[in-house]
Amino acid sequence: MAMYDIDSNYKCEKHTYASLCQELMYEYEIKTGEGAPSEEYFRYKIKNAKNNGIINKLNRLLGTDIEKLVSHAPEPEVERFNLLKLVKLIYYIEKDGNAKNTQKQDDNVRVLITDILKKPRLDNIKTEYTEKSEYGDCFENLFLKVKSQVSDAESRISKIEAMNEYWEYTTDMVFDYVITDKALDNPQEAIQELERIHRFLKERVLARLVIDNPPVTYEKSIFENFLDLLISHRVLCSDMDRLNINYRICEIKEPDKKYVELFRSREGYEISRNNIKILEDFICRETENKDIKDIMCLILWGLDKKYYDYKACRFAIKHYETVLNWWIAGKNIDVSESVAIDTFIVIMQELIVVYKDKEGLKNDYVGYNNPKRSLIASVRNPAKADAVAVQAWIKKLENRVVANLGAIELIRKKREIENVIYEIKKYAFSFCNLEDMNFVSSQIYYISSRCMISQEYAKNIGNQFASEICKHLSPKIHNVNVILPPEGVNVYNMFKDFSIDRSSELERTAFELAEMMNDLYNEDELITARSFKIYVSISWSEKGNRKSLLTFWINRETNCIEYKQYVGVESDENCDRMRHLGLGKFIVDGNPNIKFF
């Protein structure tokens, strides 16, 4: 094993670019049977004045001077050795072999992996959507080799994927809200709620982040830094293509009101596989069948008349199974005997529209830029479908479902919210230090997810909280009024916090407040009113917890509890860390002993 192979162990000797170049020269001669280029040739590949060497590109990728980072490590000689191992690994991916456009069969082709890692796209990684991936094998090979050098790699992967699941859950919450009966029955009220969420996320969260120049923090080990980057890249590849998709596929027209009512009335119905076969005969062979003709009318009625095209319908019935399989992938849905009628309808409708409009989608991973990659091609040859195309089909079906339910404006607003969430999430995942990434993600997620809970739902929790207080009051205290004045609007956040809490904090806080009220009523009658405070600790997971402060006023003359403020409480240490990590705008300095955000 050579000195700088990925699995080689550190030896207490001098590790330099010169020794790495000598190793590469030797391996070149063994591989080709020819004399190797000079040492300067390999030095140029590693680092040069034109800033296109491996070290130069790693500096840009990680946003720092990587050599300086290594020199300040606790064990600089060990880290220099690790850096040279990483450089050699990337050299054989990026600098050795032939250019892609000159490749011949069995040739070793260079892959600009550092450029690829700066542009997250689904074609960079292997996905569950399709077997096709431009750089998936290369990324996976790099990922596994870097992972082998990090002792707690599995833990890091689990933590970052868990962070991603929290954000995915937040995004799903918005879609679930859009298709609720309440939102569909009161679209204007639902739009206002979605606009509130969008405005909060954009103005109160995204606008407070240092997006253009985020602070950069690092692990002690170069391989830990690089693994964190690779794990985050794998997460963000899906998000960045979803952003591109969202900006391009919200152009569906809403069908008329009668069709919306009919479509909603078919919820829960299914179409058997046998009837789908009869429908195929009706479309392709023009066999008469009145019942099946009604299904065809249900499909076409929801579309403009320009889509009443038998050729497009034949294409749709021929390929609906492909799109159906994409739609149900990862879901516990059995379609062996029958298919939900609303699912079947929207798949047929989207296939007809895409065929007739020759609709395409931009795919722009590194080395490829097609502004209108055909969506038809992905259906005709699913084995070679781009992952971004499969994802686009799924998004299009979601949009069509909501359009047929009469809520296209809701899905458009939902997509806007989704885009802001992805921008926020991208910031959180930009850190190459796992602990800082986790800290930033947790802080922002808590604020962002809380805004997803509606004010009306918060009011219901508030009523529940008031009832819980009354359960613990002294028998001599009657007809208590709980007041939430305009200046105490932040108290709604406490009610929202209670809805995500898993530690019975609502009950504990209500009991403590009731005890304070009981004590006041037992004091000298000259004391008619007093202000109070309670610390509220919310916990939603093993490491997800927040401490806040509720201030309120109790007046025994009027029998009132009046809420004043509810604010998050952070230690000076955490506030300093928030400032350091670009979250300073979320902090409000009040009492010098307490920080609120």
N, C-alpha and C positions, 0 to 999 in steps of 0.2 A: 504494500500500500504506500502510495506517495505521501509526502509530508503534509500536503494541503488538500488531500481528498476529504470529502465531507465526513467520513467516519473515522478519520485519523485523530489520535489523541495528542494533547499538548506535551511537548518535550521542552525542557529548560535549555533552550538555545536561542540564538538570535533569529528573529523572523522579520524578513524584509521583502520589499518589492523585488529586489534583485534575486533572492532565493526562489520566489514564486515564478519569476521570468525564466530562470534556469530550469525549473521543473516543467514549465509549459514548452520550452524549447526541446527538452529531452522527449516529452510525450509526442510532440509534433514529429520528430524524427522516427520514433517507434511506429507511429500510426501511418506515416506516408512513405517511409523508407528513403526520404530525401533530407538534405541538409536544412536545418531550421533557419528562419529569418533571424536577424540580429536581436539582441536583448532590447534594443531601443524600439523595435517593432512592437514587442509585447508590452513594453512600458507605455507606449502611446495608446495601446488598447485599454490599458488600466487607468491611465490618467493623462490628460493633455491640456494644452492651452486653449484648444477649441471647445473645451467643455463637453466633449462627447465620449469621454472614456467612462469606464464602469464606475469609478469613484465619483466622477463629476455627476453622473446620472443618479447615483445613490444619494448624493447630497441633495439634489433637487427632489427626489422621490420622498425622502425622509424630512426634508426641510431644514437641514442642518449641515454643519461641517462634520462629516462622519469620522474623519481622522482626529479631530479635536475631541469628539465624543469619546472615542476609544482612549485617547491619552488621559482623560479625566476619570476613567473607570477605576473601580477599587483595585482591580488587577490588570493594569494596562497591557502587560506583555501577553497575558492570556487572551485579552480582548483583541489585541493586534493579530494574534494567531487566528482567532475566530473570523476577523474581518478578511484576512487573506483567504481563508476557506470559502467564505461567502463570495468573494471576488472571483475565485476560480470557478465556483459553481455557476455564477452568472456568465462568466467568460464563455463557457462551453455551450451555453444557451444562446447568447447574444452575439458573440464575436467569432465563433468558430463555425466553419461550414460555408455553404453557398447562399447567396441572396435568394429570396423566395421566387422572384420572377425569372431566375435562371435555373431553377431546380430541375433535376432529372430524376427518374425513378430510383429509389433507394439512396438518394443523396441526403446528406445531412444539411438541413436548412436552418439558417439563422432565424431566431425569433427575438424581436425587440421587446423583451419581457419588461424592462424598466419603463418603456413607453406605454406598454399595455396596462401596467399597474397604475398608471396615472389617469387612465380613462376607463372607469368601471363600465362594462357592458356584459350582457349575458353570454355572448360568444367567447368571452375570456375564460369561462368556467364550464364545468359539466353541470347539467341541470336535470331535474326530473321531467322537464317539458319534452325533451327530444334527445336522441342519441348524438345528433350533430352538434359539434362545437369546434370553432376554428382553433382556439388555443387551449381547450379544456385539458388535453393530455399533457401539454407543456406546463400549464399551471399546476396540475395535480402532482406532477413529478417534482417540481420545485417545492410545493407545499409539503410533501411527505419528507423530503430531504431536510428542509429547515425544521420541521416538526421534530425530527429525530434528534436534533441538537438542543431541544428545550425539555427539561425534566418534567415540568408541570404543563406540558402542551395540552393534554386532554382537558385539564381544569380550565385553561385559558379559552379553549374552544367552547366549552360548556357555558362559561360566563358570558362570552360575547354573544353566543347564540341565544342565551336567555334574555339578554338585553334586547336583542332583535325581536324576540317573541313579544315582549312588552309593547314595543312600538307597533308591531303587526296587529296586536290586539286592539290598540288605540285606533288604528286605521279601520279595522273591521267594525268597531263600535259605530263609526259614522255611517257606514253602508247599512248596517242593521237598522239604524234609526230611520234612514231614508225609506225603507220598504215596510215600516210598521204601518198598521191600519190607521193609527192616529195621524201620522205624517201624510198618508195618502188621502185621508178624509179632510184634513185641514192643511193643504199645501202652503198657504200663505203664512200661517203660523210656523210651519216647519221651516220655510225659507228664512224667516226672521231668526229662528234658533240657529240655523246653519250659518247665517251671516254673522251672528254673535260669536260663534265658535271660530269662524274664519278671521274675523277682525281681531279677536283676542290672540290667536296664534301668530298672526302676521305682525300686529303692532306691539303686543305685550311680551312676546317670546322671541320670534325671529329677529325683529328689529333691535333687540337688546344684545344679540350675539355678535361677536367680532368675526363676521363671516369672511371678510376680505383678507384678514391677516390674523388667523387664529393663533393663540400661543402654542408653542411646541414643547412637549415634555417627553422624556425618554426613560426606558428601562436601563438597568445596569449592564445588561448583555445585549450585544448587537443582534444575536439570533432571536432574543425575546422581542426586541423592537420589530424585527422583520416579520416574525410570526404574527404579532398583533396586527401589523399592516396587512398581511395576507388574509387573515381571518376576516378583518373588516372589509377588505376588498371583495371577498366572496359574498358578504352580506349586501354590500352597496351595488353590486353588479345588477341585481334584480331591480333595485330602486331607481337607478338612473335610467334604465330602459322604460320603466313604468312612467317616469316623468315625461319622457319623449312621447310615449303612447298617449298619456292623458291630454297633452297639448294638441293632439291631432284627431281624436276619434269621438268628439262630443258633438257631432253635427247631425244627429238623428232628429227627424221631425216627429212630433207627437201625433198619434192617430186621433180620430175624432172621439167625442165623448161616448157615443154608443158602443164603439169598438172597445174602449177602455172598460166600460161596464161589463161587456161580454167576456173580455179576457179575464177580468177579475173573478167573474162568476165560474170560470173553469178551473180555478185553483183547487188542487186535490184530485182532479180527473187524470186518467192515464190513457194512453193509446197503446194497444197491444201490438206485439211484433207482427202478428198476422195482419192486422189492419194497416200497418206501415207497408207491408208487402203488397196489399191490395191497392194502397195509395200509389206505390211505385208503378204498378200495372196501369193504373188510371192515367198517370202522367206520361209514362214512356210508351204505353201501347194503346192509350186512349180507350180503355175498356170502361163501360158505363157502370156507375155505382153511386146512387143518390147520397147515401150516408157519407161515403168517402169524399164526394164532391163538396159536401158541407165543410169538411175539414180543410179542403183546399181553399175554400172561400174564407175560412177563418185565418188562414195563413196570409192570403193576398189582401184581404180587406184592410189589414193594418199597414199596408204599404201604398206609396203613390202608384198611380195607374201605369206609369212608365215601366214598372217592374212586373206587369202582367205579361210575362214572357215565358213560353213553354220551354224554350231552350235553357233559360236560367233555372227553371223549376226542375228540369231533368238533371242538371248539374247538381242542384241542391239535394235531391233525393238520392243521388248516386254517392254523395260524399258526406251525408249528414252523420254517419257513424264515426267518421274520423274526428269531427268537431265534438261530437257527444263524448267520445273517450277522453278528449282533452278537458272537457267541462267537468267530468266526474272524477278525474284523476285525484287521488288523495282523499276523496269523499266516500263515505260508507253508503253508497247508493247501488242498488241491484237493478240493472236494466236488462237482465236476461230474458224476461217475459214481456215487459212493457216499459214504456217511457212516460214520464210526467208530460201531459199534453202541453203545458205552458213552455216547458223546456224544448220539446220537439218543435213547437211553433217558432220560437225565437231563433233556433238553430237554422231552420229552413229559411226564415226571413233574412237573416244575416248572410247566408250563402247566396241567396238570390240577389241581394243588394250588391255584395262584393263582386259577384260575377258580372252583373249588368254594368256596374260603374268602373269595372277593372281597377278596383281600389288597391292601393299599395301603401307601404309604410316605410319610413326612413330607417335604415340600418347603417350605423356609422362606427363600427368598432375599428380599432387601429389597423390600417392597411386596406380598409374597405369603406366605401361611402356610396351607398345606393339610396338616392332620395326617394325612390318609389319602388321598393322591393315588393313584388307581387304577393298578395295574400292568397290568391288562387293557387299559385305554385306550391305553397306550403300544404294545401289541402290535397292536391293531386299527388304529391310525393311526400307524405308525412315523415318518412324515414330521414329525409334530407331537409326537413323544415327547420328554419331558424328558430331558436328559443324565443326571440323577441316577437316573432310572428305568432307563435302559439299563445304567448301572453297577450298579444293584441286581440286574438280571437276571444279569449276569455273575458277581457275588458269589454269588448264589443257586445258580447252576450249579456253581461251585466247591465250595460247601458240600454240594450233593447228591452230587457225585462222591465226596467224602471219606466222606459218610455211607454210601453204597453199598459203599464199600471197608471199612466197619466201623471207622471212625476219627472219629466225630463229636466225641468229646471232644478229639481232637487239633486239629481245625479250630477248635473254640471257644477253646482255649488259644492257637492261632495268631492268632485275631482279637484276643485280649487283647494279645498281643505287638505286633501291628500298630498297635493304638491307642496304645500307649506310644511306639512309634517315631514316629508322626505328631506326638505332643505334643512329643517331643524335637526333631524336624525343624522344627516350627513356631517353636521358640525360635531355632534357628540362622538361619532365614529372616526373623526379625523385624528384623534390622539393615538400615538404609538406607545403609550404607557397604559397598561391595563387598568391600574388603580385609578388613574386620572380619568380614563374613558368611562369607567364605571361610576365614578363620582359625578362627572358632568352629565352623563346620561340619566342618572337617578334624579339629580336636581331638576333637569329640564323636563323629564318625563312626568314627574310629580305635578309640576305646574301645568303642563300641557294636557295631561289626561283629566285633571280636575275640571278644566273648562268644558270637557265633553258632556258633563252632567248638567242637565237642564235646570234652570231656576225653579221650574215648577216641581221637579223631583226633589230639589233641595228644600223647597217649602214643606213638602210632605215629610221629609226627614226632620225638619224643624218642628213640625207638629208632634211627631213621635217623641222628640227630645223633650218638648214641653210637658207632654203627658207623663214621661218617665220622671221628670222633676216632681210633679204633683203627687206621684205615688209615695214619695219619701218625705213629704212635708208634714209638719206637726198637725194634729187634728184641729187645732185652733186657727189654722191659716186656711181661709176659704177664698174662692173666686179670684184667684191670682191672674193678673193680666201679664202676658209676655209681649214686650214691645221691641220691634226691630226698626229703629228710625233710619232715614235715608243715609245718615253719616255712618251707620253701622252695617252697611251693605256687605262688607267683608265677612260678616258672620255667616253668610250663605256658604262661604268656603269651608267653614267648620262642618256644616251639614253635609256638604259634598265629601269631605274627608271621612265622616262617619260612614258614608256609603261604601267606601273602599277598605275600611278598617276591618281587621280580622281578630281584634283583641278585646272586643266588648268595651271599647272606650266610651261609646255613647252612654252606656249604663253607668260606668264609673264616674264620668263627668257630671251626669245628671244627679247622681247621689251626692257628690261633693258640693254641688251648687245648692241642693236642697238643704244640706247640713248647715251651710253658711247662712241661708235664709232663716233656718230654725234658730240658730244662735243669735242672729240679730233681733228676732222677735222676743227672745228671752232676756235681752239686755234692758238697761234703764230706758224708760219710754221717752226720755229726752232725746235719745238718739233715734231720729226718725228715718234716716237714710244713710247709706254708705256705699262706696265703690269697692269692688272686689276684683280679684284676678284668679284664674285657674290655668295651670299648665295642662295642655292636651297632647297626649302622645299617640300618634296614629301609626299603625303597623299593617302593611299589606303583604309582606313576604318575609322570609328569613332575615334579609338584610335591608329591606325597604321600610324605613320608618322615619317619621318626622315629628318634631316637637314644636308646638305652637302655643300662643298665649291668648286666652279669652279674657277680655275686660268687660265688666258689666256693672250696673247700678241697681241696688235694691232699695225701694221706697216703701216703708211699712204703712205710711199714711194713705197712699194710693193703692197699696197692694200690688205693686208693679215690679217686674224684673225688666230692666231696659238694657239691651245689648249695646256695647260701645264699639269694640274693635276685636278682630281676630287676626293675628299676625304670626307668621312663622318666626321661630326663634333659632338663631344659630350662634355658636361660640365664636369668639374672636378668631380662633384658629381656622374654623371652617370658612368664615367670611374672608379671611386673608387668602385662603386657598381658592375660593370662588373668584376673587379679584385676579389672582394669578392665572387662573384658567379661563379668563374672559367672561366671567359671569358677574362682574362688578355691578352692572346696571340692574341686577335683580335685588340688590341690597339697599335698604333704606337705613341710614344711621339715625338712631333716636337716642335713647338712653345709652350713655357710654359703656354701661355694663352689659347691655343686651343688643343684639343685632336682629333686625327684622328683614324678611324678604317676602 
